[in-house]
Amino acid sequence: MTFSRRYHIETRKDGVQKRLPHVLVGLKGKNSEIFIDTYALVDSGADISVIPKDFAELIGVDIGGPKGIANGLGGEVEVVNSKMELKIKGDRMTYDLNVPVQVILSNSKIPVILGRDGFFSYFRIEFDHANSRIKFVKNDIENFKLNNIKK
């Protein structure tokens, strides 16, 4: 099962428009009954998915766990590790995924980011930057688990 999406056009503060691999997803935490739709950046360089605290509170993600420190392009930030449910629509079906997420606790302008841990386990993802498209090929999860068992 394969589907693709066009990159989303984002206008930066300086007025320059960029095509980025943002995809429309529905997100919710365990403390919510409804999914909130948002654009998320698919980032192969991110180890884990990331959301800002205000968005985590909006979608009902549990942020009561132990605090930690994460390192990224913006330096060190305080985070809480949690989980969120993610819904992404393919051409013929909708995929409901449970993925780990780090909630950034400081005031941050960071967008919702879909990182490798969890999200990339479900799909083989191909970035076609020249044509501004991102392609998702559904992985066979059972085969993925068998092929990635640590020996």
C-alpha positions as CSV (number, residue, x, y, z in Angstrom):
1,M,0.0,0.0,0.0
2,T,1.6,3.2,-1.2
3,F,0.5,6.8,-1.2
4,S,2.2,10.2,-1.8
5,R,1.7,13.8,-0.9
6,R,2.8,17.1,-2.3
7,Y,5.1,19.1,-0.1
8,H,3.4,21.9,1.8
9,I,4.2,25.5,0.9
10,E,5.4,27.5,3.9
11,T,6.0,31.3,4.0
12,R,8.9,32.2,6.2
13,K,9.1,35.4,8.3
14,D,11.2,37.0,5.5
15,G,8.5,36.4,3.0
16,V,10.3,33.6,1.2
17,Q,8.2,30.6,0.3
18,K,9.6,27.1,0.8
19,R,8.2,23.7,-0.2
20,L,8.7,21.4,2.7
21,P,7.8,17.8,3.4
22,H,4.9,18.7,5.7
23,V,1.9,16.3,5.8
24,L,-1.5,16.6,7.2
25,V,-2.0,14.3,10.2
26,G,-4.5,14.0,13.1
27,L,-3.0,13.8,16.5
28,K,-4.3,13.0,20.0
29,G,-3.0,12.0,23.4
30,K,-4.4,9.5,25.8
31,N,-6.3,12.2,27.6
32,S,-8.4,13.1,24.6
33,E,-11.2,11.6,22.6
34,I,-10.7,13.6,19.4
35,F,-7.9,14.0,16.8
36,I,-6.7,17.5,16.0
37,D,-5.5,18.0,12.4
38,T,-2.2,19.7,11.9
39,Y,0.7,19.8,9.4
40,A,3.7,17.9,10.6
41,L,7.3,18.0,9.2
42,V,8.5,14.6,8.2
43,D,12.1,14.7,9.4
44,S,14.5,11.9,8.7
45,G,17.2,13.6,10.8
46,A,15.0,13.6,13.9
47,D,15.4,10.6,16.2
48,I,11.9,10.9,17.7
49,S,8.8,12.9,17.0
50,V,8.6,16.3,18.8
51,I,5.7,18.6,19.7
52,P,5.6,21.9,21.7
53,K,4.1,21.9,25.2
54,D,1.1,24.1,24.3
55,F,0.1,21.7,21.4
56,A,0.6,18.7,23.7
57,E,-1.8,20.1,26.2
58,L,-4.3,20.9,23.4
59,I,-4.3,17.3,22.1
60,G,-4.3,15.7,25.6
61,V,-0.7,14.2,25.6
62,D,0.4,13.2,29.1
63,I,3.2,15.5,30.2
64,G,3.4,14.4,33.8
65,G,6.4,12.1,33.4
66,P,10.0,12.6,34.4
67,K,11.8,15.6,32.7
68,G,14.9,15.1,30.6
69,I,17.1,17.0,28.3
70,A,17.1,16.6,24.5
71,N,19.7,17.9,22.1
72,G,19.0,19.2,18.6
73,L,19.7,22.0,16.2
74,G,18.4,24.5,18.7
75,G,20.7,23.3,21.5
76,E,19.5,21.7,24.7
77,V,15.8,21.8,25.7
78,E,13.9,20.3,28.6
79,V,11.5,17.6,27.5
80,V,9.1,14.9,28.7
81,N,8.9,11.6,26.9
82,S,5.3,10.5,26.2
83,K,3.2,8.8,23.5
84,M,0.6,10.1,21.1
85,E,-1.8,8.6,18.6
86,L,-1.3,9.7,15.0
87,K,-3.7,9.3,12.1
88,I,-2.5,9.7,8.5
89,K,-4.8,9.2,5.5
90,G,-3.6,7.2,2.6
91,D,-5.4,7.1,-0.8
92,R,-7.6,4.2,0.2
93,M,-7.2,3.8,3.9
94,T,-6.4,5.6,7.1
95,Y,-3.4,4.5,9.3
96,D,-3.7,4.8,13.1
97,L,-0.3,4.7,14.8
98,N,0.9,4.9,18.3
99,V,4.2,6.8,18.4
100,P,6.6,8.0,21.0
101,V,7.0,11.7,21.3
102,Q,9.1,14.2,23.2
103,V,7.2,17.3,24.4
104,I,9.3,20.4,24.5
105,L,8.5,22.2,27.8
106,S,10.0,25.6,27.1
107,N,8.3,28.2,25.0
108,S,9.2,27.1,21.5
109,K,8.3,28.0,18.0
110,I,9.2,24.4,16.9
111,P,6.7,22.8,14.5
112,V,5.3,19.3,15.0
113,I,8.0,17.0,13.8
114,L,7.6,13.3,12.8
115,G,10.9,11.6,13.6
116,R,12.3,8.1,12.9
117,D,11.5,6.3,16.1
118,G,8.0,4.9,15.8
119,F,6.7,6.7,12.7
120,F,9.4,5.5,10.2
121,S,8.9,2.0,11.5
122,Y,5.5,1.9,9.8
123,F,6.5,3.2,6.4
124,R,9.4,3.3,3.9
125,I,9.5,7.0,3.2
126,E,10.9,8.5,0.0
127,F,11.6,12.2,-0.4
128,D,11.4,13.4,-4.0
129,H,12.6,16.9,-3.5
130,A,12.9,17.7,-7.2
131,N,9.2,17.1,-7.7
132,S,8.1,18.3,-4.2
133,R,6.6,14.9,-3.2
134,I,6.9,12.6,-0.3
135,K,6.0,8.9,-0.8
136,F,4.9,6.5,1.9
137,V,5.1,2.7,1.4
138,K,3.5,0.7,4.2
139,N,5.9,-1.7,5.9
140,D,4.9,-5.2,6.9
141,I,5.2,-4.6,10.6
142,E,5.7,-8.3,11.5
143,N,8.5,-8.5,9.0
144,F,9.9,-5.2,10.2
145,K,9.9,-6.5,13.8
146,L,11.5,-9.8,12.8
147,N,14.3,-8.2,10.7
148,N,15.1,-5.6,13.5
149,I,15.4,-7.9,16.5
150,K,18.7,-7.3,18.3
151,K,20.8,-10.5,18.5
